[in-house]
């Protein structure tokens, strides 16, 4: 059967509006639903009403007319769908302290509201790099499917969300700032939504650097940051390492076997041979140190070390 031909009308509705005495609305609303064969659940609270009901088209229309006659409900918004059979066993109108349970008595949904986003604008909003998407549905719903880049707070009910957010608000604000700064700095904006496994080796190494910078370190330890890279990738990484030092003010401790890179970007070099320090000083001093030359070449030919270093840079 096509949806339009299904016999049962299902109406999902909610309305935030102040009810001076919401308990007094319960019995008349329940009587109206029963009189027209409508079943489902409606929640009534001092802040408004919320729920889903089902029945014949005529029965649903009658109940909605009753609800729109309640204080502040004239412009009630309803979402309709169809069902092949009655999905509910009985009708319940329940009194609640909140129609959306958050356990926050000081929140007034009428006085403090967000910005309405039209359905046509939704995809563009969540695709914006500056938008943080938090999926506040319960764990079962999130497991079925969620939005790309959405943060899963792993809450089992909406009541858990306020405490989760308070504990992580500063982290989320910093995350947005750092994410934007790091991606721009490392020229990675064009790959921000790509799986890391699909990236080239050089870009994956850049992702590793981005993860480290996201922690806002004062000292950054790099273990062979250009190992396995080609010349172009090595030059890019060298530029980023120098910029991290200059623009971010981060001290860098690097372990590296690429002598050309070490000599080009280091301020101070320490040379180890079988775990023993054999030299320490500025790059020019290290390049002319006979112990370093002997350890690196197995001979004392200073000119050969220079030629080796030049060869690594050209490779």
C-alpha positions as CSV (number, residue, x, y, z in Angstrom):
1,X,0.0,0.0,0.0
2,X,1.1,3.5,-0.7
3,X,1.6,5.7,2.4
4,X,-1.2,8.0,1.3
5,X,-3.7,5.1,1.3
6,X,-2.8,3.7,4.7
7,X,-5.9,4.0,7.0
8,X,-4.3,5.4,10.2
9,X,-3.2,9.0,10.7
10,X,-0.3,9.5,13.1
11,X,0.3,13.0,14.5
12,X,3.5,14.0,16.3
13,X,3.3,17.4,18.1
14,X,4.8,19.6,20.7
15,X,4.2,23.1,21.8
16,X,6.1,25.2,24.4
17,X,3.5,27.5,26.0
18,X,2.9,28.4,29.7
19,X,-0.1,26.6,31.3
20,X,-1.3,28.2,34.5
21,X,-2.9,25.0,35.6
22,X,-1.9,22.1,33.3
23,X,-3.4,19.5,35.6
24,X,-6.9,21.0,34.9
25,X,-6.4,20.3,31.2
26,X,-5.7,16.6,31.6
27,X,-9.3,15.1,32.0
28,X,-11.0,17.1,29.2
29,X,-8.1,16.3,26.8
30,X,-8.3,12.6,27.6
31,X,-12.1,12.5,27.2
32,X,-11.8,14.1,23.8
33,X,-9.2,11.6,22.6
34,X,-11.3,8.6,23.9
35,X,-14.5,10.0,22.4
36,X,-12.9,10.1,18.9
37,X,-11.0,6.7,19.1
38,X,-7.6,8.3,19.3
39,X,-4.8,6.5,21.0
40,X,-1.2,7.3,22.0
41,X,0.5,9.4,24.6
42,X,0.4,13.2,25.4
43,X,2.5,14.8,28.0
44,X,1.2,18.0,29.8
45,X,3.5,20.2,31.9
46,X,3.5,23.8,33.0
47,X,5.7,24.6,30.0
48,X,3.5,23.1,27.3
49,X,2.6,19.7,25.8
50,X,4.3,17.0,23.7
51,X,3.3,13.6,22.3
52,X,2.3,11.3,19.5
53,X,-1.3,10.2,18.8
54,X,-3.0,8.0,16.1
55,X,-6.5,7.5,14.8
56,X,-8.8,8.2,11.9
57,X,-8.4,11.4,10.0
58,X,-11.6,12.7,11.5
59,X,-10.6,11.7,15.0
60,X,-7.1,13.3,14.8
61,X,-8.7,16.5,13.4
62,X,-11.1,16.7,16.3
63,X,-8.3,16.2,18.9
64,X,-6.1,18.8,17.2
65,X,-9.0,21.3,17.2
66,X,-9.3,20.7,21.0
67,X,-5.6,21.2,21.5
68,X,-5.5,24.4,19.4
69,X,-8.2,25.8,21.7
70,X,-5.8,25.6,24.7
71,X,-4.0,28.7,25.8
72,X,-1.1,29.6,23.4
73,X,-1.7,26.6,21.2
74,X,-3.5,28.2,18.2
75,X,-0.4,27.9,16.0
76,X,0.4,24.3,17.0
77,X,2.8,22.6,14.6
78,X,2.1,19.0,13.7
79,X,4.0,16.4,11.7
80,X,1.8,13.7,10.1
81,X,2.5,10.2,8.9
82,X,0.4,7.2,8.0
83,X,0.3,3.6,9.4
84,X,-1.4,0.4,8.2
85,X,-2.8,-0.3,11.7
86,X,-3.2,1.4,15.1
87,X,0.3,1.5,16.6
88,X,-0.8,2.2,20.2
89,X,-2.8,0.1,22.6
90,X,-4.4,2.8,24.7
91,X,-4.6,6.6,25.2
92,X,-2.6,8.3,28.0
93,X,-2.5,11.9,29.0
94,X,0.2,12.2,31.6
95,X,1.2,15.1,33.8
96,X,5.0,15.9,33.8
97,X,7.3,18.5,35.3
98,X,8.9,18.9,31.8
99,X,7.8,17.9,28.4
100,X,11.4,17.4,27.3
101,X,13.1,15.9,30.4
102,X,16.4,17.6,31.3
103,X,16.2,17.9,35.0
104,X,17.0,21.7,34.8
105,X,14.2,23.6,36.6
106,X,15.8,27.0,35.8
107,X,15.5,26.5,32.1
108,X,12.6,28.4,30.5
109,X,12.2,27.2,26.8
110,X,10.0,30.2,26.1
111,X,12.5,32.8,27.4
112,X,15.7,31.1,26.1
113,X,15.5,29.7,22.6
114,X,18.0,28.9,19.9
115,X,18.0,29.8,16.2
116,X,15.4,28.0,14.1
117,X,17.1,26.2,11.2
118,X,15.0,25.5,8.1
119,X,15.3,21.9,6.8
120,X,16.7,23.3,3.5
121,X,19.6,24.9,5.4
122,X,20.4,21.9,7.7
123,X,23.1,20.2,5.5
124,X,24.9,23.4,4.9
125,X,25.0,24.2,8.6
126,X,26.4,20.9,9.7
127,X,29.0,20.9,6.8
128,X,30.3,24.2,8.1
129,X,33.7,23.5,9.7
130,X,32.9,26.0,12.5
131,X,29.7,24.1,13.5
132,X,30.0,21.6,16.4
133,X,27.4,18.8,16.0
134,X,26.5,17.0,19.2
135,X,24.1,14.0,18.8
136,X,22.0,14.1,22.0
137,X,19.8,11.2,21.1
138,X,20.0,8.0,23.3
139,X,22.7,5.4,22.6
140,X,20.3,3.1,20.8
141,X,19.3,5.8,18.3
142,X,22.9,6.9,17.7
143,X,23.9,3.3,17.0
144,X,21.4,3.2,14.2
145,X,23.0,6.2,12.4
146,X,24.3,9.7,13.0
147,X,25.8,12.7,11.2
148,X,29.3,12.9,9.9
149,X,31.7,14.5,12.4
150,X,28.9,14.4,15.1
151,X,30.1,14.0,18.7
152,X,28.4,11.2,20.5
153,X,28.1,12.0,24.3
154,X,27.2,8.4,24.9
155,X,24.2,9.3,27.1
156,X,21.3,7.0,27.6
157,X,18.7,9.7,28.1
158,X,18.4,13.4,27.4
159,X,18.5,14.1,31.1
160,X,22.2,13.1,31.1
161,X,23.1,15.7,28.6
162,X,23.3,18.9,30.7
163,X,25.9,17.4,33.1
164,X,27.9,16.1,30.1
165,X,27.9,19.5,28.5
166,X,28.9,21.4,31.6
167,X,31.8,19.1,32.1
168,X,33.0,19.5,28.5
169,X,31.9,23.0,27.4
170,X,35.4,24.5,27.7
171,X,36.9,21.5,25.9
172,X,34.4,21.8,23.0
173,X,35.0,25.6,22.7
174,X,38.8,25.0,22.6
175,X,38.4,22.1,20.2
176,X,36.7,24.2,17.7
177,X,39.3,26.9,17.9
178,X,42.3,24.5,17.8
179,X,40.8,22.4,15.1
180,X,40.3,25.5,12.9
181,X,43.8,26.8,13.6
182,X,45.6,23.5,13.2
183,X,43.9,22.6,9.9
184,X,44.6,26.0,8.4
185,X,48.2,26.0,9.7
186,X,49.0,22.5,8.3
187,X,47.1,23.2,5.0
188,X,44.7,20.3,5.6
189,X,41.3,21.9,5.2
190,X,40.8,20.1,1.9
191,X,41.1,16.7,3.5
192,X,39.4,17.3,6.9
193,X,36.5,14.9,6.1
194,X,38.5,12.2,4.5
195,X,39.4,8.9,6.3
196,X,43.0,8.9,7.4
197,X,43.5,5.5,5.9
198,X,42.8,6.9,2.4
199,X,45.5,9.6,2.6
200,X,49.0,9.5,1.2
201,X,51.8,8.6,3.6
202,X,53.0,12.2,3.8
203,X,49.6,13.5,4.6
204,X,49.1,10.8,7.3
205,X,52.4,12.0,8.9
206,X,50.9,15.5,8.8
207,X,47.8,14.2,10.6
208,X,50.1,12.9,13.3
209,X,51.6,16.3,13.7
210,X,48.1,17.9,13.8
211,X,47.0,15.5,16.6
212,X,50.0,16.6,18.6
213,X,49.4,20.3,18.1
214,X,45.8,19.9,19.1
215,X,47.1,19.2,22.6
216,X,48.6,22.7,22.7
217,X,52.0,21.4,23.8
218,X,54.8,23.5,25.2
219,X,57.4,20.9,24.2
220,X,56.8,18.7,21.1
221,X,58.7,15.5,20.8
222,X,59.0,14.1,17.2
223,X,60.3,10.7,16.5
224,X,61.7,10.5,12.9
225,X,59.0,12.8,11.5
226,X,60.2,12.4,7.9
227,X,61.0,8.7,7.9
228,X,59.9,7.1,4.6
229,X,59.0,10.5,3.0
230,X,60.0,11.6,-0.5
231,X,61.9,14.8,-1.0
232,X,58.8,17.0,-1.5
233,X,57.1,15.6,1.6
234,X,60.3,16.0,3.6
235,X,60.6,19.7,2.6
236,X,56.9,20.3,3.5
237,X,57.4,18.7,7.0
238,X,60.6,20.7,7.6
239,X,58.7,23.9,6.8
240,X,55.9,23.0,9.2
241,X,58.4,22.1,12.0
242,X,60.1,25.4,11.7
243,X,56.8,27.3,11.6
244,X,55.6,25.4,14.7
245,X,58.6,26.8,16.5
246,X,58.3,30.3,15.2
247,X,54.5,30.8,15.1
248,X,53.4,28.6,18.0
249,X,56.4,29.2,20.2
250,X,56.8,25.5,20.8
251,X,60.1,23.9,21.8
252,X,60.8,20.9,19.6
253,X,62.8,17.8,20.5
254,X,63.4,15.7,17.4
255,X,65.0,12.3,16.9
256,X,66.0,12.0,13.3
257,X,68.5,10.1,11.1
258,X,68.1,12.4,8.1
259,X,71.3,14.4,8.5
260,X,70.3,16.9,5.8
261,X,67.1,17.8,7.7
262,X,68.9,17.8,11.1
263,X,71.6,20.2,9.9
264,X,69.0,22.5,8.1
265,X,66.5,23.1,10.9
266,X,68.2,22.4,14.2
267,X,69.5,25.0,16.6
268,X,71.3,22.4,18.8
269,X,72.3,18.9,17.9
270,X,73.1,16.0,20.2
271,X,74.7,12.9,18.6
272,X,74.4,9.5,20.2
273,X,76.4,6.4,19.1
274,X,75.2,3.1,20.7
275,X,73.5,5.1,23.4
276,X,76.5,7.2,24.3
277,X,76.6,11.0,23.7
278,X,79.6,11.7,21.4
279,X,78.9,15.3,20.5
280,X,76.7,18.3,21.2
281,X,76.6,21.7,19.7
282,X,75.4,23.8,16.8
283,X,74.9,22.1,13.4
284,X,78.2,23.5,11.9
285,X,80.1,22.2,14.9
286,X,78.6,18.8,14.7
287,X,79.3,18.6,10.9
288,X,83.0,19.1,11.6
289,X,83.3,17.0,14.7
290,X,85.7,14.1,14.0
291,X,83.9,11.7,16.4
292,X,80.6,12.3,14.5
293,X,82.3,11.8,11.2
294,X,83.9,8.6,12.3
295,X,80.6,7.3,13.7
296,X,78.7,8.3,10.6
297,X,81.1,7.3,7.9
298,X,83.5,4.9,9.6
299,X,86.4,7.3,8.7
300,X,87.6,10.8,9.4
301,X,87.0,12.3,6.0
302,X,85.3,15.7,6.8
303,X,84.7,16.4,3.1
304,X,82.8,13.1,2.6
305,X,80.4,13.9,5.4
306,X,79.5,17.2,3.8
307,X,79.0,15.4,0.4
308,X,76.8,12.8,2.1
309,X,74.6,15.5,3.7
310,X,74.4,17.4,0.4
311,X,73.4,14.2,-1.3
312,X,70.6,13.5,1.2
313,X,69.2,17.0,0.6
314,X,69.2,16.4,-3.2
315,X,67.7,12.9,-3.0
